[in-house]
């Protein structure tokens, strides 16, 4: 009976203790909510409940970057600590410089903004002129503004060869016409390649001054000619393609078909009493020449470099192709641009349980780089100690494992049971390696490793600790803020480095006098280096002012740089409306470009006659 009472009291005490334990058990946390423009890291997005003491981390949403503050929070008895990280919209910096053109920035240079290309007069855009600020920088590539080209000038009936002869002419080029013997020119002898790719004004005509049907012998009637046929790869010039009948004495011209160029011989033939003279012009396929040199790669030229041939880019081993690798020889040259072969890169190598630091320790490794593993004391390596960054961007072969060589449960004293360890906590700016973040309990003899938090790098000391009978040894790893080094040199400008060059610091670009900043001038030291790109300081210049019916009176020719001046005066019979002298200032000309109005005509009226 006495034994039964003792048993009952023991049971009651045990139940009371169990109730107390249940009543003071720490509370779990539900899924946390971050601040504006941030989301949970991928490791946690599929979880709804987190245990007491567990840490989670946030990352900035797509198009946003960290503006400072810790990205991790901790669950303490059902309550999350405050999120310190702030996110700001990403700035893409300068979209680059366009030769013979410029970008317009209606939306700025932040994430989601678009910039638009505008080519200078006489140049035409090749490809898309719109770039968008994306999460990884500007979309596409810096566009190209190519010179406007005109084809051969129009042929004229009974005209000689134009001077200078050519297959192509660039914007502004002038050609001069002549007439054959016994023909007189009607109209201007010279025309110019205009900005729309056509010659202006219309070409002259050649009028006969000798053929007089009334003076022909009695009964003579010269025969007309039908449309002539050329040789291989020849076609009639545009001036004659709609004409079916040509009079005695008329001359026509042939040109080479698209993709062909002249190999010599006169391109004109003449109709004489119903018969065409022989076509002397010969044409051959156009050669596109070299398609360019590919850094860390080469072209397959097996199809040759003539019109219609294709070449194929091939990158060297360890490099990967960016963009299209195929180009075609077209009538104007090679299609597309020279592609890029970028080095294959691998991220950090996998961590191994009970392993030491790999050597060398880097954030990124290029193709062929080798890292070497070590095991901690009392552990033996199983497998190869070294792995290398392979051409597919992953380390090969699989990393080794570290096997304990000291702990032998059979040799432990009778009744001894080593204690497990709970999740360890590191020092300032330290976090557990990814291999261990989901583990809450670690067995006796197990080792884990720490890494420095984002924006910090090792300042020395072992990054691994070991569990011995329920107790972790001391963390020796120390971390310091990452140094981003120089943000680069700005041509015609410099940086304000008053905040330093450590993680989180910002630098501000300032241009020299007479230059203006293109793109964002602010850069931040991030975990991977400086954000954005080195900005551009462009020399301040103003567009060439054009005054119709007027001439430049004082001041030099274009280009017009900062503080340069130009003065205009109107031609005879016109008077000036506006300011005659303009000065190039920071934001453009000091006044609107003037106009020259016919004497007696009010602004807004049209000149009669």
Long-range contacts (C-beta under 8 A, 24 or more apart in sequence): 26-52, 26-53, 26-77, 26-78, 27-52, 27-77, 27-78, 28-52, 28-75, 28-78, 29-54, 29-75, 29-78, 29-79, 29-80, 32-56, 32-73, 32-80, 32-83, 34-58, 34-83, 34-85, 35-83, 35-85, 35-86, 35-87, 36-87, 37-61, 37-64, 37-87, 37-88, 37-89, 38-64, 38-83, 38-85, 38-87, 43-434, 43-437, 43-438, 50-75, 51-75, 51-440, 52-76, 52-77, 52-78, 53-423, 55-431, 58-83, 58-85, 60-85, 60-87, 61-87, 62-135, 63-89, 63-90, 63-111, 63-112, 63-134, 63-135, 64-88, 64-89, 64-90, 64-111, 65-90, 65-524, 65-526, 65-531, 66-454, 66-526, 67-524, 68-504, 70-453, 71-454, 72-431, 72-453, 90-133, 90-135, 90-531, 91-133, 91-520, 91-522, 91-531, 91-532, 92-133, 92-134, 92-137, 92-138, 92-519, 92-520, 92-532, 93-519, 93-520, 93-523, 93-532, 93-533, 93-534, 93-535, 94-518, 94-519, 94-520, 94-533, 94-534, 94-535, 94-536, 95-131, 95-138, 95-142, 95-519, 96-138, 96-142, 97-142, 97-518, 97-536, 97-538, 98-142, 98-143, 98-144, 98-145, 99-144, 99-145, 100-145, 100-147, 101-125, 101-143, 101-145, 103-131, 103-518, 109-133, 109-519, 109-520, 111-135, 117-143, 117-145, 119-145, 120-145, 121-171, 121-195, 121-544, 122-147, 122-148, 122-170, 122-171, 122-172, 122-195, 123-147, 123-148, 123-171, 124-148, 124-197, 137-533, 141-337, 144-337, 147-171, 148-193, 148-194, 148-195, 148-196, 148-197, 149-193, 149-197, 149-332, 150-193, 150-194, 150-197, 150-198, 150-199, 152-237, 152-255, 153-177, 153-191, 153-199, 153-203, 154-199, 154-203, 154-237, 154-238, 154-239, 155-237, 155-238, 155-239, 155-240, 155-252, 155-253, 156-203, 156-204, 156-205, 156-206, 156-239, 157-205, 157-206, 157-239, 157-250, 157-251, 157-252, 158-183, 158-206, 158-208, 158-249, 158-250, 158-251, 159-183, 159-204, 159-206, 159-251, 161-268, 167-256, 167-261, 167-262, 169-193, 169-199, 171-195, 175-199, 177-203, 177-204, 179-204, 179-206, 180-206, 180-251, 182-208, 182-209, 182-210, 182-211, 183-207, 183-208, 183-209, 184-209, 208-249, 211-248, 211-249, 222-247, 222-248, 222-249, 222-273, 222-274, 223-248, 223-273, 223-274, 223-275, 224-248, 224-271, 224-274, 225-250, 225-271, 225-274, 225-275, 225-276, 228-252, 228-269, 228-276, 228-279, 230-254, 230-279, 230-281, 231-279, 231-281, 231-282, 231-283, 232-283, 233-257, 233-260, 233-283, 233-284, 234-279, 234-281, 234-283, 246-271, 247-271, 248-272, 248-273, 248-274, 254-279, 254-281, 256-281, 256-283, 257-283, 258-331, 259-285, 259-286, 259-307, 259-308, 259-330, 259-331, 260-284, 260-285, 260-286, 260-307, 261-286, 286-329, 286-331, 287-329, 288-329, 288-330, 288-333, 288-334, 289-333, 291-327, 291-334, 291-338, 292-334, 292-338, 293-338, 294-338, 294-339, 294-340, 294-341, 295-340, 295-341, 296-341, 296-343, 297-321, 297-339, 297-341, 305-329, 307-331, 313-339, 313-341, 315-341, 316-341, 317-367, 317-391, 318-343, 318-344, 318-366, 318-367, 318-368, 318-391, 319-343, 319-344, 319-367, 320-344, 343-367, 344-389, 344-390, 344-391, 344-392, 344-393, 345-389, 345-393, 346-389, 346-390, 346-393, 346-394, 346-395, 349-387, 349-395, 349-399, 350-395, 350-399, 350-435, 351-433, 351-434, 351-435, 351-436, 351-449, 352-399, 352-400, 352-401, 352-402, 352-435, 353-401, 353-402, 353-435, 353-446, 353-447, 353-448, 354-379, 354-402, 354-404, 354-446, 354-447, 354-464, 354-466, 355-379, 355-400, 355-402, 355-447, 355-449, 355-464, 356-462, 356-464, 357-449, 357-462, 357-463, 357-464, 361-458, 363-528, 365-389, 365-395, 367-391, 371-395, 373-399, 373-400, 375-400, 375-402, 376-402, 376-447, 376-464, 376-466, 378-404, 378-405, 378-406, 378-407, 378-445, 379-403, 379-404, 379-405, 379-447, 380-404, 380-405, 402-447, 404-445, 406-445, 407-444, 407-445, 418-443, 418-444, 418-445, 418-469, 418-470, 419-444, 419-469, 419-470, 420-444, 420-467, 420-470, 421-446, 421-467, 421-470, 421-471, 421-472, 424-448, 424-465, 424-472, 424-475, 426-450, 426-475, 426-477, 427-475, 427-477, 427-478, 427-479, 428-479, 429-453, 429-456, 429-479, 430-475, 430-477, 430-479, 442-467, 443-467, 444-468, 444-469, 444-470, 450-475, 450-477, 452-477, 452-479, 453-479, 454-527, 455-481, 455-482, 455-503, 455-504, 455-526, 455-527, 456-480, 456-481, 456-482, 456-503, 457-481, 457-482, 482-525, 482-527, 483-525, 484-525, 484-526, 484-529, 484-530, 485-529, 487-523, 487-530, 487-534, 488-530, 488-534, 489-534, 490-534, 490-535, 490-536, 490-537, 491-536, 491-537, 492-537, 492-539, 493-517, 493-535, 493-537, 501-525, 503-527, 509-535, 509-537, 511-537, 512-537, 514-539, 514-540, 514-561, 514-562, 514-563, 515-539, 515-540, 516-540, 516-586, 540-584, 540-586, 541-584, 542-582, 542-584, 542-585, 542-588, 542-589, 543-588, 545-582, 545-589, 545-593, 546-593, 547-593, 547-594, 547-595, 547-596, 548-595, 548-596, 549-574, 549-596, 549-598, 550-574, 550-576, 550-594, 550-595, 550-596, 553-580, 554-581, 560-584, 562-586, 568-594, 570-596, 571-596, 573-598, 573-599, 574-598, 574-599, 575-599, 577-603
